[in-house]
Amino acid sequence: MRARRAFRTLPVSLSHRADTGTNERMTSEKLRLGVNIDHVATVRNARGGDYPDPVRAALLAVEAGADGITAHLREDRRHIRDTDIAALKRGLSVPLNFEMAATDEMVAIALATRPHAACLVPEKREERTTEGGLDIVGGREHLAPRIRTLAEAGIRVSLFVEPEPAVMDAAHALGAPVVELHTGSYCEAALEDDDGRTAHELARLRRAAEHGAGLGLEIHAGHGLTLGSVGPVAALPQIRELNIGHSLIADAIFVGLDQAVRDMRAAMDRARLA
């Protein structure tokens, strides 16, 4: 395994966008940035208490250019707390994307809070972070009624999934209007400077995005994206939103959250217009 270089910036040309009128129209649309503030809560919880405040971080991110805020209330409450979700809903002027496991408890919290969106994600208590996409084929019977309940409450439902055309078909069959493509494998390859694997994983993302958009799904993406790796993904014209958290909070240690968000916003915009 090669040594990792955190600040290598991948060229947008890796995306190999097809030169079509449809792609040009899609690319001209602003790519939304959702800032995940989970790891502000991680720092807070390391010492207990209420500082740093994830809600204050969310408001700073919005001032710096975030189009929405994402927060994951895990079943073990390891970072975001129930009170954070309620405070975010009260205090935000932009959409709140509530990441949640597809459990009865989380559905009840979503119904009580009424966020703009709920992104269903898999959870394992032993994992450090979300390790992969939902099994929406094997989990269809479990997911379908929860998707329906959330949608009937006016909450936009998205599914965090692996970037495969067959998974896009399954998401469409479930009636979810949005999918978020798991970019973790692509980001791991990029961090390891494995150009062949990076290109392979980016091609997977491109094929899934094209197939899903063709079905009428709104395509989002996220997990592990950094300032160096975001460009080729942001350049994919079918993708409408990127959700980014850990790297922004990490960069904020050195440049401040305001600048970290502005830098990411600028990198996304450059890639979109390239």
C-alpha positions as CSV (number, residue, x, y, z in Angstrom):
1,M,0.0,0.0,0.0
2,R,1.3,3.4,-1.0
3,A,1.9,6.2,1.5
4,R,-1.1,8.5,1.8
5,R,-0.9,12.1,0.7
6,A,-3.8,14.0,2.1
7,F,-3.5,17.1,-0.1
8,R,-3.3,15.6,-3.5
9,T,-5.9,17.2,-5.8
10,L,-7.4,15.0,-8.4
11,P,-8.0,16.4,-11.9
12,V,-11.6,17.0,-12.9
13,S,-10.8,15.3,-16.3
14,L,-11.1,12.0,-14.5
15,S,-14.8,12.3,-14.7
16,H,-15.0,11.9,-18.5
17,R,-18.2,13.8,-18.9
18,A,-20.1,13.1,-22.1
19,D,-20.4,16.2,-24.2
20,T,-24.2,16.3,-24.5
21,G,-26.8,19.1,-24.2
22,T,-28.4,17.3,-21.3
23,N,-25.2,17.1,-19.4
24,E,-24.5,20.7,-20.1
25,R,-27.9,21.7,-18.7
26,M,-27.4,19.5,-15.6
27,T,-23.9,20.8,-15.1
28,S,-25.0,24.4,-15.2
29,E,-27.2,23.9,-12.2
30,K,-25.6,24.8,-8.9
31,L,-24.3,21.8,-7.0
32,R,-25.6,22.0,-3.4
33,L,-23.2,21.5,-0.5
34,G,-24.6,19.9,2.7
35,V,-22.3,20.2,5.6
36,N,-22.3,17.4,8.2
37,I,-21.7,18.7,11.7
38,D,-21.5,15.3,13.5
39,H,-17.8,15.7,14.4
40,V,-18.3,19.1,16.1
41,A,-20.5,17.0,18.4
42,T,-17.7,14.4,18.6
43,V,-15.3,17.0,19.9
44,R,-17.9,18.3,22.4
45,N,-18.6,14.9,23.7
46,A,-15.0,14.1,24.3
47,R,-15.1,16.3,27.4
48,G,-18.8,16.4,28.0
49,G,-20.7,19.7,28.4
50,D,-22.1,21.9,25.6
51,Y,-19.0,23.2,23.9
52,P,-18.4,23.4,21.0
53,D,-22.0,23.8,20.0
54,P,-23.0,22.0,16.8
55,V,-25.8,24.4,16.1
56,R,-23.4,27.4,16.2
57,A,-21.1,25.5,13.8
58,A,-24.1,24.8,11.5
59,L,-25.0,28.5,11.4
60,L,-21.3,29.4,10.6
61,A,-21.3,26.9,7.8
62,V,-24.5,28.4,6.3
63,E,-23.0,31.9,6.5
64,A,-19.9,30.5,4.6
65,G,-22.0,29.0,1.8
66,A,-23.5,25.7,2.9
67,D,-26.9,25.0,1.2
68,G,-28.0,22.6,3.9
69,I,-26.9,20.9,7.2
70,T,-26.7,17.2,7.8
71,A,-26.7,15.5,11.2
72,H,-26.7,11.8,12.0
73,L,-28.5,10.8,15.2
74,R,-27.0,7.4,15.8
75,E,-28.8,4.9,18.0
76,D,-25.9,5.0,20.5
77,R,-25.9,8.8,20.5
78,R,-22.1,8.9,20.1
79,H,-22.0,12.4,18.7
80,I,-25.3,14.1,17.8
81,R,-27.9,14.2,20.6
82,D,-31.7,14.4,20.4
83,T,-31.5,18.0,21.7
84,D,-29.2,18.9,18.8
85,I,-31.7,17.8,16.2
86,A,-34.5,19.8,17.8
87,A,-32.2,22.9,18.1
88,L,-31.1,22.6,14.5
89,K,-34.7,22.3,13.3
90,R,-35.6,25.5,15.3
91,G,-32.5,27.5,14.3
92,L,-31.7,26.7,10.7
93,S,-32.9,28.8,7.7
94,V,-31.7,26.1,5.3
95,P,-32.8,22.4,4.9
96,L,-32.0,20.0,7.7
97,N,-31.0,16.5,6.4
98,F,-31.6,14.1,9.3
99,E,-29.5,10.9,8.8
100,M,-31.0,8.0,10.6
101,A,-31.2,4.2,10.9
102,A,-34.5,2.8,9.6
103,T,-35.8,2.0,13.1
104,D,-39.1,2.7,14.7
105,E,-37.4,5.0,17.3
106,M,-35.8,7.1,14.6
107,V,-38.9,7.3,12.5
108,A,-40.8,8.6,15.6
109,I,-38.1,11.2,16.2
110,A,-38.3,12.3,12.5
111,L,-42.0,12.6,12.7
112,A,-41.8,14.7,15.8
113,T,-39.1,16.9,14.4
114,R,-40.2,17.2,10.7
115,P,-36.8,17.8,9.1
116,H,-36.7,18.7,5.4
117,A,-35.2,15.4,4.6
118,A,-34.4,12.0,6.2
119,C,-31.5,10.0,4.8
120,L,-31.8,6.3,5.8
121,V,-28.3,4.8,6.5
122,P,-27.1,1.5,7.8
123,E,-25.7,1.3,11.3
124,K,-23.5,-1.1,13.3
125,R,-22.6,-0.3,16.9
126,E,-19.0,-1.5,16.4
127,E,-18.2,0.7,13.4
128,R,-16.4,4.0,13.7
129,T,-18.4,5.5,10.8
130,T,-20.9,4.3,8.3
131,E,-19.1,1.6,6.3
132,G,-21.3,1.1,3.3
133,G,-24.7,1.5,1.7
134,L,-28.0,0.1,2.7
135,D,-29.0,-3.3,1.6
136,I,-32.2,-2.2,-0.1
137,V,-32.7,-5.4,-1.9
138,G,-32.6,-7.7,1.1
139,G,-34.1,-5.0,3.3
140,R,-37.0,-4.1,1.1
141,E,-39.8,-5.3,3.4
142,H,-38.3,-3.5,6.4
143,L,-37.6,-0.3,4.5
144,A,-40.8,0.1,2.4
145,P,-43.2,1.0,5.2
146,R,-40.8,3.4,6.9
147,I,-40.1,5.2,3.6
148,R,-43.9,5.5,3.1
149,T,-44.5,6.8,6.6
150,L,-41.8,9.5,6.3
151,A,-43.0,10.5,2.8
152,E,-46.6,10.8,3.9
153,A,-45.4,13.2,6.6
154,G,-43.9,15.5,4.0
155,I,-40.3,14.4,4.7
156,R,-38.2,13.9,1.6
157,V,-36.6,10.4,1.9
158,S,-33.2,9.5,0.6
159,L,-31.4,6.2,0.7
160,F,-27.6,6.0,1.3
161,V,-26.6,3.3,-1.2
162,E,-23.7,1.7,-3.1
163,P,-23.1,3.1,-6.6
164,E,-24.5,0.2,-8.7
165,P,-27.2,0.4,-11.4
166,A,-29.1,-2.5,-9.9
167,V,-29.3,-0.7,-6.6
168,M,-30.7,2.4,-8.4
169,D,-33.4,0.1,-9.8
170,A,-34.2,-1.2,-6.3
171,A,-34.3,2.4,-4.9
172,H,-36.7,3.4,-7.6
173,A,-38.9,0.4,-7.0
174,L,-39.1,1.4,-3.3
175,G,-40.4,4.8,-4.2
176,A,-37.6,6.8,-2.7
177,P,-37.1,10.1,-4.6
178,V,-33.5,10.5,-3.7
179,V,-30.4,8.3,-3.4
180,E,-27.0,9.3,-1.9
181,L,-24.2,7.4,-3.5
182,H,-21.6,6.1,-1.1
183,T,-18.2,7.6,-2.2
184,G,-16.1,5.8,0.4
185,S,-14.4,3.4,-1.9
186,Y,-13.5,6.1,-4.3
187,C,-12.1,8.3,-1.6
188,E,-10.0,5.5,-0.1
189,A,-8.5,4.8,-3.5
190,A,-7.8,8.5,-4.0
191,L,-6.1,8.8,-0.6
192,E,-3.9,5.8,-1.4
193,D,-2.9,7.4,-4.8
194,D,-4.1,4.3,-6.6
195,D,-4.9,5.8,-9.9
196,G,-6.3,2.7,-11.5
197,R,-8.7,1.9,-8.6
198,T,-9.6,5.6,-8.3
199,A,-10.7,5.6,-12.0
200,H,-12.6,2.4,-11.5
201,E,-14.5,3.7,-8.5
202,L,-15.2,7.0,-10.2
203,A,-16.6,5.1,-13.2
204,R,-18.9,3.2,-10.8
205,L,-20.2,6.4,-9.4
206,R,-20.7,7.8,-12.9
207,R,-22.6,4.8,-14.2
208,A,-24.8,4.7,-11.1
209,A,-25.5,8.4,-11.3
210,E,-26.4,8.2,-15.0
211,H,-28.7,5.2,-14.5
212,G,-30.4,6.6,-11.4
213,A,-31.0,10.0,-13.0
214,G,-32.4,8.2,-16.0
215,L,-35.0,6.6,-13.7
216,G,-35.9,10.0,-12.3
217,L,-34.0,9.8,-9.1
218,E,-32.3,12.8,-7.6
219,I,-28.7,11.9,-7.1
220,H,-26.6,13.0,-4.1
221,A,-23.2,11.7,-3.0
222,G,-21.0,11.7,0.0
223,H,-18.7,10.0,2.5
224,G,-15.0,10.6,2.8
225,L,-14.8,13.5,0.3
226,T,-11.9,15.9,0.8
227,L,-10.8,19.1,-0.9
228,G,-8.4,17.0,-2.9
229,S,-10.9,14.3,-4.1
230,V,-14.1,16.3,-4.5
231,G,-13.5,17.7,-8.0
232,P,-14.1,14.6,-10.2
233,V,-17.3,13.8,-8.2
234,A,-18.6,17.3,-8.3
235,A,-18.0,17.3,-12.0
236,L,-20.5,14.5,-12.6
237,P,-23.5,16.4,-14.0
238,Q,-26.2,14.1,-12.6
239,I,-25.2,14.8,-9.0
240,R,-27.2,17.5,-7.4
241,E,-25.8,17.6,-3.8
242,L,-22.7,16.6,-1.9
243,N,-22.8,15.9,1.8
244,I,-19.4,16.5,3.4
245,G,-18.4,16.5,7.1
246,H,-15.3,15.0,8.5
247,S,-12.8,16.6,6.2
248,L,-14.4,20.0,6.7
249,I,-14.2,19.8,10.5
250,A,-10.6,18.5,10.2
251,D,-9.6,21.4,7.9
252,A,-11.3,23.8,10.2
253,I,-8.7,23.0,12.9
254,F,-6.1,24.7,10.6
255,V,-8.0,27.4,8.7
256,G,-11.3,27.8,10.6
257,L,-14.7,26.5,9.7
258,D,-15.7,29.5,7.6
259,Q,-12.7,29.2,5.4
260,A,-12.9,25.4,5.2
261,V,-16.5,25.6,3.9
262,R,-15.6,28.5,1.5
263,D,-12.7,26.4,0.1
264,M,-14.9,23.4,-0.4
265,R,-17.6,25.5,-2.0
266,A,-15.1,27.0,-4.4
267,A,-13.6,23.6,-5.3
268,M,-17.1,22.2,-6.1
269,D,-18.0,25.3,-8.2
270,R,-14.7,25.1,-10.2
271,A,-15.3,21.4,-10.9
272,R,-18.9,22.0,-11.9
273,L,-17.9,24.7,-14.4
274,A,-14.8,23.1,-15.8
